[in-house]
């Protein structure tokens, strides 16, 4: 017995030793895994979320760690779930090798960055890898392809780039593949057809191109397919009909074209079909009516044509039907009334005709119904009263007529009611006042008459009220003051009268106030003075009165205000200069007095300033020239004095300048010729004098009107006006202009009217259509105009007296050739001094011939040259009055007081020109040789 007992004890001891060894081995394995995880902790910034990870406890008790015992009795880590742990850093330095038993790794919703490390392939037993919602970059590493046991791979919501790798098809056990919301590009690989166990494929929100591979038709177990928000093109492949398990198909916002395949009707398990925002064409296939499980159908924003299939009435589980923004025609099928679970019906922006079906009254669960921008006609059906769940109803821009049904009061949940742009008539039903949740009411552009009912005072939630372009009349009810949350009030183009509501801006949120073209009277409401939210104010064409400065304040958001054509008085406040965003300020046709505030010069955003037809006095502030964005400056019909400042020539964007009918004096500054964008220039009815600057001829975009009439201009009409070939109306009447009408005016080919009457002009009129067909009144009361116009003398009988002939030749033509010697200059002066009397056939017996202040025999070329250089400031461009192929012409006032025209030749152009001989021929002709 003793030996047997001894043997049993030995066996027990041996078993104990073996178990102890195995336990020690398992502990050593678990310890190595723990050490690896501690290295993770050291590498990743965890914001304290991994505090439990330390050597005092078993890794199996650490946060996010799950352990299991293998069939060999080893205890190993099989799951790591560190989602939403505020982890940051890169995975590249992590050691994955000790964690070879890991089956589940979730690092989602952290701030991890860098690329996905290839070493992650050491986790060969992994079945689920979730790295989504981080900041990973780079490509998907090929080594992941070795994780063939994966059934779920989620790399979505990162910044991963490159293409979708074909080797993903090695993971044939995959059920879920999520790559959405990255920067992936290239085409969808056909090799994905090998993922026959795939249930859910989401690759939306990327930059994928190419077409949808027909091979995806092999994924017959697929239940969800998301390809939306890419750049996929081509047609929808017919093979999609094989995806008979599909419940959710979303391919919206791509570049798909072609028609919707009828075979899509085979996908009878579909709950959601979303194809909107593509380039799909053709008609809606009736086979879609077979998809009886559909709850959402969106085909909007395509190029679909034809009618809405009646078979859609079979989709009785449908909650959302979006067909808007297509080219659908025909009537709305009454069968739509069968869709009693429908909550959203959007058919807007099509070409639908006919009446609104009464069966729509069955859709009692409707929350939103948008039918705007179609060609629907007839009246609004009374059955609409049944849609008691409606919050948004928009039937605007159609051909609806009749009146607004009073039964609309039943829609007590309504927040938005838009019926604008129709032919609705009759009064506004007072029952609308029961829609107390209404925040947007648009009834504009109809034929609605009557007054605003007092019940509107109950609409205290209203933020937008548009009633403009109707036939409404009467005064605004006192109850209107209860609507204190208005952001946009637009009542223009009606026949409203009475005073404006005194609490119109009580809520302090009013931005758009548009009440123009009515008959409102009385003062501007005081509540507007502190209404700093205002952005657009249009009160023009009413009968508002009172002091303009009393009830208006400083508005930091105001960009547009028009108070014109009222009866406002008082002076302009300097506070306007604090409205820094102001783009348009129009207060024309009122009774405003005082000066123009210089503070307006601070409105750097101002584009339009119209203060015309008031009683303004004083000078035009010079600092208005700082308004570099100004394109319309209208100050006409006031009592302004002073001069037009040269600085106004700095307004390079100016298109309209109207300073007419004032008391302005002095010369027109030549700098106005810099305002080359001017299309209308009116300076008439002032006291301006001097000659008209020839630089006005540089305003080649003048196309409407150039009016300089009723002034005291002298001198000749500038020949440069011939460049104004777009101008339609030219008025130079009632001045003191002399000389001939320049023949260059014949090039003003767009002229429809020209008035030169009441001047001192003489000579022949230019030979062009406008002058040949003009009435004589345009040229009456001049000194001696002639031409082929009834009432004017014929130019054949017109002769110019010797005195007049001499009068027009007081300018000596001096010719200077650059860089030539003084000797040649002297010779040219002598030649042209001799030329002038020779061509005029003057016979002089005096040996000392003088012309234009130069004596031929004691002419000093060098002195004359220096005088000309000084007078033209070395031929500065501001003295340039013309330019030809070989020369430029400058005006020069010599020390003798003589005004001469100097022609400066350019020898380089002459020497290099193929027409050099032509130039010298011209010289010989001038010499009459």
BELFEN-V969505 format. One line per field, one symbol per residue. phi: phi as a letter, one per 40 degrees, with the letter a starting at -180 (. if undefined). psi: psi as a letter, one per 40 degrees, with the letter a starting at -180 (. if undefined). A space follows every 50 residues. Layout:
phi = ???
psi = ???
//
This chain:
phi = .ccccccccccccccccccccccccccccccccccccccddccbcbfgcb cccaccbcdcbcdgbbbabcccgccbcbbbbbcfbfcbhbcdccccdcbc ccbbbbbcfbbcbgccccccccccccbabbbcgbbcbgcccdcccccccc babbbcfbbcbgcccccdcccccdbbbbbcfbbcbgccccccccccccba bbbcfbbcbgbcccccccccccbbbbbcfbbcbgccccccccccccbabb bcfbbcbgccccccccccccbbbbbcfbbcbgcccdccccccccbbbbbc fbbcbgccccccccccccbbbbbcgbbcbgcccdcdccccccbbbbbcfb bcbgcccccccccccdbbbbbcfbbcbgccccccccccccbbbbbcfbbc bgbcccccccccccbbbbbcgbbcbgcccccdccccccbbbbbcfbbcbg bccdccccccccbbbbbcfbbcagcccdcdcccbbcbabbbcfbbcbgcc dcbcbccgbcbbbbbcfbbcbgccdccccbcccdbbbbbcgbbcbhcccc bbbbbcbcbaabbcfbbcbgbccccdccccccbbbbbcfbbcbgcccdcc ccccccbbbbbcfbbcbgccdcccccccccbabbbcfbbcbgbccdcccc ccccbbbbbcfbbcbgcccccccccccdbabbbcfbbcagcccccdcccc cdbcabbbcfbbcbgccdcccccccbcbbbbbcfbbcbgccdcccccccc dbaabbcfbbcagccccadcccbcccccbcfbcacbicbchbccccccbb ccccccccbccccbbbbdgcccccccccccccccccccccgcbbbccccb aggbcdcbcbccccccccdccbfffcccccbiabcbabbbcaccdcgccb bbbbcbccccccccbdccdccccccccgc
psi = dddddddddddddddddddddddddddddddddddddddddddhhefeef dehieeiideeihehhiihieeeihihehhgfifefiiaiedeihedefe ehdhhhfifafiaaihhdeeeegeehehhheifafiaaihhdddeegeeh ehhheifafhaaihhdededgeehdhhheifafiaaihhdeeeegeehdh hhfifafiaaihhdeeeegeehdhhheifafhaaihideeeegeehdhhh figafiaaihhdeeeegeehdhhheifafiaaihhdedeegeehdhhhei fafiaaihhdeeeegeehdhhheifafiaaihhdedeegeehdhhheifa fiaaihhdeeeegeehdhhheifafiaaihideeeegeehdhhhfifafi aaihhdeeeegeehdhhheifafhaiihheedeegeehehhheifafhaa ihidedeegeehdhhheifafiaiihidedeegeehdhhheifafiaaii hdfdfdefehdhhhfifafiiaihideedegeehdhhheifafiaihded ehahhdehehhheifafiaaihieddeegeehdhhhfifafhaaihhded eegeehdhhhfifafiaaihhdedeegeehehhhfifafiaaihideeee geehdhhheifafiiaihheedeegeehdhhheifafiaaihheedeege ehechhheifafiaaihhdedeegeehdhhheifafiiaihhdeeeegee hehhheifafiiiiiigiddddeiiddeeifadfiiifhheiiiedehih iddddddefehhhhhhhheiiddddddddddddddddddefhhhehdghi hfehhddfhhdddddddddddefffideeheihadeiihiihhideehhi hhhhihdddddehefdddddddddddef.
//
